[in-house]
Amino acid sequence: MLISPTTTRAFAGGCLSAALAVGGEASASEPSACPRVEDVRVAPDIPTPVEVQVGVGPGATEQQVPDHIRRAMESALDRIAADSQAPAVGAAIIVPDVGRWSATRGAGPRDLFSVGSIGMAVTATLVMDDVEAGRISLEDTLSRWFPHLRGAENTTIDQLLTHHSGYASFNDFPALHGRLPPERPQRLVRFAVRRSASACPTHALAWSNTNYVLLGLILEDEHDHLLHEVILEKVLTPTGLGRSRAMDRAMPPPELLHGHDRDGSRVRSVDYGAPHGSGNLAMTAHDLATLWHALLSGHIASPQQVDLMLAGWTRMQPPTPIGTATPSALSGSGPELYYGRGMMLVRPPGHAPKHEADGWLVGHTGNIRGFSSMVAWSTSQDAVIAVTLNGSAQAESAFWALHDALQTATETP
């Protein structure tokens, strides 16, 4: 084991901070050595050329898409299943005022996929909801919850949300390459913070799963419940996604499919609930599309808070999936890729849109060893598209295949 287990999770005040203070983190009373960092919310390092606002249709229709769109999507899914060689694939679309479609290959309609870092969007949404309720502020520093955590007096909630905290990601270190044991979230934080080079906020985006584990712990403290309970009460149940699961460590739901490596073998060294606030959701593609539509249409957090999640974009590089040492397939020649607060903004390379706002995707990827997922709203098609796989193939290429199939079908009379 990476870290020896302990017995209980503490929520309130001193107990929570003590769980993170053991092991030599700097005291909050020590003088800060961090330079002043500009507010990343108003000064992203590379501004995007488009203003993105909430624009998805008002409600997720339950009617099915016309037959010609259904046939096009079914054909695309067949090709994805063959090309990816994943044991199971799920796909779904929602087109407001047109209809929805979902299907699977190699899995039943109730089988669940780990959707990895897509869970960050849910964590961010819950944080923004607490901001609106006045529980917390984006300018609050971590010292409010973790007074003895190294760098806590310099790091704000907003810097966690936007990946500007300076804390290293717990999966960046060789001890967690290829594996993630069912560790308590506090211990994952300690492991990463001890090994962080400076623990000082940065103006450049530096992806870190540790940021969202910390946000998950703050949500637990504010709501006096475990994170998976908060997600169930505040997100999954109100949106009618009772079949989806927010997982706790060492408690995989029976409907969760097995993750698979490139050689077809089962992944046995990753606990899919351990990522905590950085990605503990298990969903179908149908539910993933429903979640994204509900989020962007202001049915989970208010439209004002969602607009704030879609602001202050910062240019980013693809993250390394948990349990691996290889960056996501979004790298290479690469699309334009930015991060807001729990949201990605993507435009594929070589795209020549008719209008400045066209061609962008507002979504999130979710890559963790054994699973790959992607969900996004296409600004040019006004459609939500979701894809999930339980193999080594990256979901990004499957997403583009669905995106192109939908575009061709909708342009066909």
C-alpha positions as CSV (number, residue, x, y, z in Angstrom):
1,M,0.0,0.0,0.0
2,L,1.1,3.5,-0.8
3,I,-0.2,4.9,2.6
4,S,-1.2,3.1,5.7
5,P,-5.0,3.2,6.3
6,T,-6.7,5.0,9.1
7,T,-10.2,4.5,10.5
8,T,-12.5,7.5,10.2
9,R,-13.2,10.5,8.1
10,A,-13.6,13.8,10.0
11,F,-15.7,16.7,8.8
12,A,-15.7,19.6,11.1
13,G,-13.0,22.3,11.6
14,G,-10.0,21.1,13.5
15,C,-10.5,17.4,12.8
16,L,-10.5,18.0,9.1
17,S,-7.4,20.2,9.2
18,A,-5.6,17.8,11.5
19,A,-6.2,14.9,9.0
20,L,-4.1,16.9,6.5
21,A,-1.6,18.5,8.9
22,V,0.3,15.3,10.0
23,G,3.6,14.7,8.3
24,G,5.4,18.0,8.1
25,E,3.3,20.5,6.1
26,A,4.1,24.1,6.8
27,S,2.2,26.0,9.5
28,A,-0.1,28.7,8.3
29,S,1.7,31.1,10.7
30,E,5.0,30.8,8.7
31,P,5.7,33.7,6.4
32,S,4.6,33.2,2.8
33,A,7.3,32.8,0.1
34,C,4.8,32.9,-2.7
35,P,4.8,35.7,-5.3
36,R,1.6,37.6,-5.9
37,V,-0.4,36.1,-8.7
38,E,-2.9,38.0,-10.8
39,D,-6.5,37.1,-10.5
40,V,-6.9,34.3,-13.1
41,R,-10.7,34.9,-13.3
42,V,-10.1,38.2,-15.1
43,A,-6.7,37.7,-16.6
44,P,-6.4,34.3,-18.3
45,D,-3.0,33.7,-19.8
46,I,-4.4,33.3,-23.3
47,P,-7.9,34.7,-23.8
48,T,-10.3,32.7,-26.0
49,P,-11.6,34.3,-29.2
50,V,-15.2,33.6,-28.4
51,E,-17.6,34.6,-25.5
52,V,-19.4,31.4,-24.4
53,Q,-22.7,31.7,-22.5
54,V,-25.4,29.3,-21.4
55,G,-27.2,28.5,-24.6
56,V,-28.5,24.9,-24.4
57,G,-32.3,24.5,-25.0
58,P,-34.5,24.7,-21.9
59,G,-35.4,21.0,-21.4
60,A,-34.2,17.6,-22.4
61,T,-36.9,16.2,-24.7
62,E,-37.8,12.5,-24.3
63,Q,-38.9,12.1,-27.9
64,Q,-36.7,10.0,-30.1
65,V,-34.7,11.6,-33.0
66,P,-36.1,11.0,-36.6
67,D,-35.2,7.7,-38.2
68,H,-32.6,9.0,-40.5
69,I,-30.6,10.5,-37.6
70,R,-31.0,7.3,-35.6
71,R,-29.7,5.2,-38.4
72,A,-26.7,7.5,-38.9
73,M,-25.9,7.3,-35.1
74,E,-26.3,3.5,-35.0
75,S,-24.0,3.1,-37.9
76,A,-21.4,5.4,-36.3
77,L,-21.6,3.5,-33.0
78,D,-21.0,0.2,-34.9
79,R,-17.8,1.7,-36.4
80,I,-16.7,3.0,-33.0
81,A,-17.2,-0.4,-31.4
82,A,-15.2,-2.1,-34.2
83,D,-12.4,0.4,-34.3
84,S,-11.9,1.0,-30.6
85,Q,-12.0,-2.8,-29.7
86,A,-13.4,-1.7,-26.4
87,P,-15.4,-4.5,-24.7
88,A,-18.3,-2.1,-24.2
89,V,-19.3,1.3,-25.7
90,G,-22.2,3.7,-24.9
91,A,-23.3,6.7,-26.8
92,A,-26.0,9.3,-26.6
93,I,-27.2,12.6,-28.1
94,I,-29.7,15.3,-27.1
95,V,-30.8,17.8,-29.7
96,P,-33.3,20.3,-28.3
97,D,-36.5,20.5,-30.3
98,V,-35.5,17.4,-32.3
99,G,-35.1,14.5,-29.9
100,R,-32.7,12.2,-28.2
101,W,-31.0,8.9,-28.9
102,S,-28.8,6.4,-26.9
103,A,-27.5,3.0,-27.5
104,T,-24.8,0.6,-26.3
105,R,-22.6,-2.1,-27.8
106,G,-21.3,-4.9,-25.5
107,A,-23.2,-3.6,-22.5
108,G,-26.7,-3.5,-21.2
109,P,-28.7,-0.2,-20.8
110,R,-28.1,-0.2,-17.0
111,D,-24.4,-1.0,-17.1
112,L,-22.3,1.8,-15.8
113,F,-19.0,3.3,-16.9
114,S,-16.5,5.2,-14.8
115,V,-16.5,8.7,-16.4
116,G,-13.3,9.9,-14.6
117,S,-12.5,13.6,-14.6
118,I,-16.0,14.5,-15.9
119,G,-16.9,14.4,-12.2
120,M,-14.9,17.6,-11.8
121,A,-17.8,19.4,-13.4
122,V,-20.2,18.2,-10.8
123,T,-17.8,19.1,-8.0
124,A,-17.4,22.6,-9.5
125,T,-21.1,22.9,-9.8
126,L,-21.7,22.1,-6.1
127,V,-19.0,24.6,-5.2
128,M,-20.6,27.3,-7.3
129,D,-24.0,26.5,-5.7
130,D,-22.4,27.0,-2.3
131,V,-20.9,30.3,-3.5
132,E,-24.4,31.5,-4.6
133,A,-25.8,30.4,-1.2
134,G,-23.2,32.4,0.6
135,R,-21.6,29.4,2.3
136,I,-18.2,30.1,0.7
137,S,-16.5,32.7,-1.5
138,L,-14.3,32.1,-4.5
139,E,-11.7,34.4,-2.7
140,D,-11.7,32.2,0.4
141,T,-8.3,30.7,1.1
142,L,-7.8,27.1,2.1
143,S,-6.6,28.2,5.5
144,R,-10.3,28.5,6.5
145,W,-10.6,24.7,6.3
146,F,-6.9,23.6,6.4
147,P,-5.0,26.0,8.5
148,H,-1.9,23.8,8.7
149,L,-1.8,22.7,5.1
150,R,1.3,23.8,3.2
151,G,0.4,26.9,1.0
152,A,-3.2,27.1,2.4
153,E,-2.9,30.8,3.2
154,N,-2.0,31.6,-0.4
155,T,-4.4,29.4,-2.3
156,T,-8.0,30.3,-3.0
157,I,-11.1,28.3,-3.9
158,D,-11.0,29.8,-7.4
159,Q,-7.4,28.7,-7.9
160,L,-8.4,25.1,-7.1
161,L,-11.4,25.4,-9.6
162,T,-9.2,26.7,-12.4
163,H,-6.1,24.6,-11.7
164,H,-3.9,27.4,-10.7
165,S,-3.1,26.3,-7.2
166,G,0.4,25.1,-7.7
167,Y,-0.3,21.8,-6.0
168,A,0.9,18.7,-7.9
169,S,-1.6,16.1,-9.0
170,F,-1.4,13.0,-6.8
171,N,-1.2,10.8,-9.9
172,D,1.9,12.6,-11.3
173,F,4.3,10.5,-9.2
174,P,5.7,7.1,-10.0
175,A,4.2,5.5,-6.9
176,L,0.7,6.0,-8.5
177,H,1.5,5.3,-12.1
178,G,-0.7,2.4,-13.2
179,R,-2.5,2.1,-9.9
180,L,-4.8,3.9,-7.5
181,P,-5.5,2.1,-4.2
182,P,-8.6,2.8,-2.2
183,E,-7.0,5.5,-0.1
184,R,-8.7,8.2,1.9
185,P,-8.9,11.5,0.1
186,Q,-7.0,13.3,2.9
187,R,-4.1,11.0,2.4
188,L,-4.0,11.5,-1.3
189,V,-3.8,15.2,-0.6
190,R,-1.0,14.8,1.9
191,F,0.9,12.6,-0.6
192,A,0.7,15.2,-3.3
193,V,1.2,18.4,-1.3
194,R,4.4,17.0,0.4
195,R,5.8,16.4,-3.1
196,S,4.7,19.7,-4.7
197,A,7.7,21.8,-5.8
198,S,6.5,25.1,-4.3
199,A,2.8,24.9,-3.4
200,C,2.4,28.4,-4.7
201,P,-0.4,29.6,-7.0
202,T,0.6,30.0,-10.7
203,H,-0.6,32.2,-13.5
204,A,-0.2,29.3,-16.0
205,L,-2.7,26.4,-15.7
206,A,-1.3,23.2,-14.2
207,W,-3.8,20.4,-14.2
208,S,-4.0,18.7,-10.8
209,N,-6.5,16.2,-9.5
210,T,-5.5,17.2,-6.0
211,N,-7.3,20.5,-6.5
212,Y,-10.6,18.8,-6.8
213,V,-10.0,16.3,-4.0
214,L,-9.6,19.4,-1.8
215,L,-12.8,20.9,-3.1
216,G,-14.6,17.6,-2.4
217,L,-13.3,17.7,1.2
218,I,-14.5,21.3,1.6
219,L,-18.0,20.2,0.3
220,E,-18.0,17.4,2.9
221,D,-17.2,19.9,5.6
222,E,-19.8,22.4,4.5
223,H,-22.6,19.9,4.1
224,D,-21.6,17.5,6.9
225,H,-22.0,14.5,4.6
226,L,-19.7,12.3,2.5
227,L,-19.1,13.6,-1.0
228,H,-21.0,10.8,-2.7
229,E,-24.0,11.5,-0.5
230,V,-23.9,15.2,-1.3
231,I,-23.8,14.4,-5.1
232,L,-26.7,12.0,-4.8
233,E,-28.8,14.5,-2.9
234,K,-27.9,17.7,-4.8
235,V,-27.3,16.4,-8.4
236,L,-28.3,12.9,-9.3
237,T,-31.7,12.6,-7.6
238,P,-33.0,16.1,-8.7
239,T,-32.1,15.4,-12.3
240,G,-33.7,11.9,-12.3
241,L,-30.4,10.1,-12.5
242,G,-31.0,7.6,-9.7
243,R,-29.3,4.8,-11.7
244,S,-26.0,6.7,-11.8
245,R,-23.7,6.4,-8.9
246,A,-21.3,8.7,-7.1
247,M,-18.8,6.2,-5.7
248,D,-16.9,6.1,-2.4
249,R,-13.6,4.3,-2.2
250,A,-13.7,0.5,-2.0
251,M,-17.4,0.5,-2.8
252,P,-17.9,-0.1,-6.5
253,P,-21.5,-0.5,-7.5
254,P,-22.5,-3.9,-8.9
255,E,-23.5,-2.3,-12.2
256,L,-20.0,-0.9,-12.8
257,L,-18.3,-2.6,-15.8
258,H,-14.8,-3.8,-15.5
259,G,-12.1,-1.5,-16.9
260,H,-9.8,-3.0,-19.5
261,D,-6.2,-2.4,-20.7
262,R,-5.0,-2.5,-24.3
263,D,-4.3,-6.2,-24.2
264,G,-7.9,-6.9,-23.1
265,S,-7.0,-7.8,-19.5
266,R,-9.1,-6.4,-16.6
267,V,-7.7,-3.5,-14.6
268,R,-7.5,-4.6,-11.0
269,S,-5.2,-1.9,-9.5
270,V,-7.5,1.1,-9.7
271,D,-10.2,2.0,-7.3
272,Y,-12.7,4.1,-9.2
273,G,-14.1,5.8,-6.2
274,A,-10.8,6.9,-4.8
275,P,-10.5,10.0,-7.0
276,H,-13.2,11.6,-4.8
277,G,-13.9,15.1,-6.0
278,S,-11.7,14.7,-9.1
279,G,-13.9,12.1,-10.6
280,N,-16.0,9.5,-8.7
281,L,-19.0,9.1,-11.0
282,A,-20.3,5.9,-12.7
283,M,-22.9,6.6,-15.4
284,T,-24.4,5.4,-18.6
285,A,-23.9,7.5,-21.8
286,H,-27.7,8.3,-21.7
287,D,-27.4,9.7,-18.1
288,L,-24.2,11.5,-18.9
289,A,-25.8,13.4,-21.8
290,T,-28.8,14.2,-19.5
291,L,-26.5,15.5,-16.8
292,W,-24.6,17.8,-19.2
293,H,-27.8,19.2,-20.7
294,A,-29.3,19.8,-17.2
295,L,-26.0,21.5,-16.1
296,L,-25.7,23.8,-19.1
297,S,-29.4,24.7,-19.2
298,G,-29.2,26.0,-15.6
299,H,-31.2,23.2,-13.9
300,I,-28.5,22.2,-11.4
301,A,-26.7,25.5,-10.6
302,S,-28.3,28.8,-11.6
303,P,-27.6,30.2,-15.0
304,Q,-25.6,33.0,-13.4
305,Q,-23.3,30.5,-11.7
306,V,-23.0,28.4,-14.9
307,D,-22.0,31.6,-16.8
308,L,-19.3,32.1,-14.2
309,M,-18.0,28.5,-14.8
310,L,-17.8,29.4,-18.5
311,A,-15.6,32.5,-17.9
312,G,-11.9,33.2,-17.4
313,W,-10.7,30.5,-19.8
314,T,-7.1,29.5,-19.7
315,R,-5.1,27.6,-22.3
316,M,-4.3,24.1,-21.2
317,Q,-2.6,20.9,-22.3
318,P,-4.3,17.5,-22.1
319,P,-4.1,15.9,-18.7
320,T,-2.6,12.5,-17.9
321,P,-5.4,10.0,-17.0
322,I,-5.4,8.6,-13.4
323,G,-3.7,5.2,-13.3
324,T,-1.5,5.9,-16.4
325,A,1.6,7.8,-17.4
326,T,0.4,8.8,-20.9
327,P,-1.4,12.1,-21.7
328,S,-4.9,12.1,-23.3
329,A,-5.3,11.7,-27.1
330,L,-6.3,15.4,-27.2
331,S,-2.6,16.1,-27.5
332,G,-0.7,15.6,-30.7
333,S,-1.2,18.4,-33.2
334,G,-3.9,19.3,-30.9
335,P,-7.2,21.2,-30.8
336,E,-7.5,24.5,-29.1
337,L,-8.1,23.5,-25.5
338,Y,-9.0,25.8,-22.5
339,Y,-10.3,25.4,-19.0
340,G,-12.7,27.5,-17.0
341,R,-14.2,26.3,-13.7
342,G,-14.9,22.6,-14.1
343,M,-15.5,23.1,-17.9
344,M,-13.4,22.5,-21.0
345,L,-13.6,24.6,-24.1
346,V,-12.4,22.7,-27.2
347,R,-12.2,23.4,-31.0
348,P,-10.7,20.7,-33.2
349,P,-7.7,21.7,-35.4
350,G,-8.3,22.8,-39.0
351,H,-11.9,23.9,-38.3
352,A,-13.1,26.8,-40.4
353,P,-16.4,27.9,-38.9
354,K,-18.9,30.2,-40.7
355,H,-19.3,32.2,-37.5
356,E,-16.8,33.0,-34.8
357,A,-18.9,31.2,-32.1
358,D,-19.3,28.0,-34.2
359,G,-17.2,24.9,-34.0
360,W,-16.6,25.1,-30.2
361,L,-17.4,22.3,-27.8
362,V,-18.2,23.0,-24.1
363,G,-17.6,19.8,-22.3
364,H,-15.2,17.6,-20.4
365,T,-13.1,14.5,-20.9
366,G,-12.9,11.7,-18.4
367,N,-9.9,9.4,-18.8
368,I,-8.9,6.9,-16.1
369,R,-7.1,3.6,-16.6
370,G,-9.6,1.2,-18.1
371,F,-12.2,3.7,-19.0
372,S,-12.5,6.8,-21.3
373,S,-15.4,9.2,-21.7
374,M,-16.3,12.5,-23.3
375,V,-19.3,14.7,-23.2
376,A,-19.9,18.2,-24.7
377,W,-22.3,20.6,-26.1
378,S,-21.6,21.5,-29.7
379,T,-22.2,25.2,-30.3
380,S,-22.6,24.7,-34.1
381,Q,-25.2,21.9,-33.8
382,D,-26.8,22.9,-30.5
383,A,-26.5,19.3,-29.4
384,V,-25.1,17.4,-26.4
385,I,-23.1,14.4,-27.3
386,A,-21.7,11.7,-24.9
387,V,-19.6,8.6,-25.4
388,T,-18.3,6.1,-22.9
389,L,-15.9,3.2,-23.3
390,N,-14.3,0.6,-21.0
391,G,-11.1,0.0,-22.9
392,S,-7.8,1.6,-23.7
393,A,-9.1,3.6,-26.7
394,Q,-9.5,7.3,-26.1
395,A,-13.1,8.5,-26.2
396,E,-12.1,11.7,-28.1
397,S,-11.9,10.0,-31.5
398,A,-15.2,8.3,-30.8
399,F,-16.7,11.6,-29.9
400,W,-15.6,13.2,-33.2
401,A,-17.1,10.2,-35.1
402,L,-20.5,10.8,-33.4
403,H,-20.2,14.6,-33.9
404,D,-19.5,14.2,-37.7
405,A,-22.3,11.6,-38.1
406,L,-24.8,13.9,-36.4
407,Q,-23.7,16.9,-38.5
408,T,-24.0,15.0,-41.7
409,A,-27.4,13.5,-40.7
410,T,-28.9,16.9,-39.7
411,E,-27.7,18.5,-42.9
412,T,-29.5,15.8,-44.9
413,P,-33.1,16.7,-45.8
